[in-house]
Amino acid sequence: MPGHHLFGCMLWLVVLIDTHAMDPSAGYEMGTQQDDDSATSILDDDGIVNLEPTCGPHEVTVTAPDSAGFPAGTEVATWVAEDPDGDTLLYMTPNPHELLHMDQGGTISTANRTPPGHWAIEVVVVDRQGGAIACAIDIHIESPLTLTECEQGFAGPNCQYECPGGAENACSGNGICSDGLAGDARCTCENGWGGEDCSVESQAKCPYPVPTYYLALADVSDGSTLGRFILDEKTSVTRVDILSATGRYQGTYDTTDSLLKFGNGVPTDTGEYVIEVTISYEGDPIPNVCVTALGLYVKVQFDSTSGSRDEGEYVYLSLSLDAATSQSVTVHFSATDVTAEDGKDFITIGSNPLTINPGTTDARIDVELLSDDFLEGDETFIVTLDSVEPTSHVKLGGNTDFTVTITDTDVGRISFDTSTAIVSVEGDHYDLGLTLNKVAEHDIEVNWGVLDGTAVEGLDFTVLSSSPSRIYAGETTAIISIDTIDDSLFEGEESFQILLNDPPVSSSAVNMDIRAGEWSTADISIIDNDWGTVSFDTATAAVAVEGDHVEIGLTLTIPAEVDVKVFWSTQDDTAEVGSDFATGSTNYPLTIPAGDTKATIAVDLIDDSLIEGEESFTVHIDSTESAANIVIDTSTCTVAITDNDWGVLQFDSSTATVNEGGRLELGMTLTGGVNQHDLNVHWSVVDETATEGVDFTMETQPAWIYAEDSTGVVAVGILPDDLLEGTETFRIQLDSVTNSDNSATNVHVGSLATATVSITDSNIGELQFDTSTTTITEGDKNIMLGMTLTGGLPEYDLNV
């Protein structure tokens, strides 16, 4: 039995060896792969049923370690079939596969480097009973999910293509293979080499070096020039192709100027293009392809290089492409402080980097200029375009820096704290304040000077501070210190000035707008201890007639050491300057000479023909001007002007007649001159047969005559009644004349001051018998005949 077992084993090995050596295609019978993987029953020579093995999985999927795939000799996977009899199975690949192999244990390994892809192998499965089956296996080798590059010499999205000449000697060492994930494993041969793998040398020689062309997209058009491409005289250009990932453009070659040019139809977008210039040499059947590159780009730059805006505003920095592109353009920029500080004086708004969308050319960088309340002067910063993406499509132009000037809108005003300072007593100390209206970022040196007036530096005062005065950064004030000098002179109030220079600040702050404020001059007065008084000699001057000359005296109580000027003026009352009196310009102002105490103001009174009555005006001492210390006492003098013109007012007639129920206007006339003022005419009535209130009423009381007019009326209303009264009379008489304010006037009532007015009765009475016949009895002693009065009632008894 052991020998039998041994024999059986030896037989099994022989079968395996023979089976492995068999070529199924040479007539070896074996089971075929079943779609349902079911076993097929067979009957051996002994009549025993044996079941054939069944195939394993139809597909095997594995992931390569990298984009290049599996190196040679690498175990890829294990594939296992089944046998219903439980026999041990052997696996073999009957036909050698160039990349993959399966050993007898079912291990699949690589015969050569196997890149990612779809590969098919055949496997023969044999059991110990001699059953065999052929199985087809699809092996999928996938790239890793993080595939980023191919090994050198391989190309394609799965690095499945090897460069011509082999990865170790791509393009025979005479060119460059387009490898990598985006490559197509094509060779670009160097000058003088041709063929798929650049192994054939051509007599047509490319220029050395082959020029590379970079053009702005905006400069590209049909027929425009790519650049110079110089060949020897026996070499000619047979074709020019401009290639991109999305298309091919045909170019031309100008033999006259050795220029490559675009044809009809040009690229419309930025990017890198391959230029293939096919050349041939006279009599050489092998052409050569000169490969070079064309870079089409757009330029991005600022539209201008500088600008300014006020603080608190926004500045918009415009930048643009010189042509639109189909890709987004990313612009990185930065801001550099010069004198302005980022975050303090300005902030950029929006995103950085900036994106220019496809199809557009314009963009802008927005910057907010921050407002503050500091004096800092104009400040600057620079916005720089640092880089652009994609770099193959976009380049920076010349204007990459934009200088922004922030105009300081804060205006500094330096002013004295007061425009007029009075030191109470000579000998006192005084501090004159300087104030800056805003805080400055730097020290401010304020320049000022002293101007002597009636007070002289060194004699009357001493300035302890020196110019310039410094206002320190962050502060707003400074002090100029002054000592006044006490002396025994009678000099009155004296003064001097301290003035700000123009401009008031030194060169250290010229970048700030600092100007003199409201009080750029300080008048400083020093009061003396000795006093003199000036006053009119009298408060009321003698009355003078118009046309006369009036002199008004002034007296100074103490003689001054210097001239004293007295400024005086007149004020109209009822008299008016220019029409009633005149002041001579030679005595305004009036000067009391040094050492004297008297002076006179002269006024001429104007003679006119106006009836104006007594008028007056006043003369005032307004002020004095002198180095002496002078006060004013009696400062007003009244001058009265007597009018020498007289007027006479009287009625135009001594009688007047008016109908009952009517209205009487009795005229009156002013003679003797032109009246200057409105006049009130006071008048009265005297009843005769007519009675006031019954037969008439006074309407205008008083009556008036307007200024510069000579006539007027007295108006009386006549009352109607039904009485038979006949003509009645009353008298109107002028009593007096005054100005409209009832003040006296030079108009008096004339001789025709009374007028008698007759009122004609408008009622007519008719008296008649009541009958024209009557009868009486003889012997009667009395006869009574009636009569009647019509047309009104008699005011008096009637005798018929």
Helices and strands as residue ranges (DSSP letters): H 2-21, G 24-26, E 31-32, E 41-43, E 49-51, E 59-63, E 75-78, E 90-92, E 100-102, E 107-110, E 117-126, E 132-142, E 154-155, E 161-162, G 167-173, E 175-177, E 187-189, E 193-194, E 200-201, E 213-216, G 217-219, E 225-228, E 235-243, E 248-254, E 259-262, E 271-281, E 288-302, E 306-310, E 314-321, E 329-337, E 346-349, E 354-356, E 362-369, E 379-389, E 394-396, E 401-407, E 412-416, E 420-423, E 429-436, E 444-452, E 461-463, E 469-471, E 477-484, E 494-505, G 507-509, E 514-516, E 521-526, E 532-536, E 544-545, E 549-556, E 564-572, E 581-583, G 585-587, E 590-592, E 598-605, E 610-611, E 615-625, E 630-632, E 636-642, E 647-651, E 655-659, E 663-671, E 674-675, E 679-687, E 696-698, E 703-705, E 711-718, E 723-724, E 728-739, E 747-749, E 754-760, E 766-769, E 787-790, E 793-794
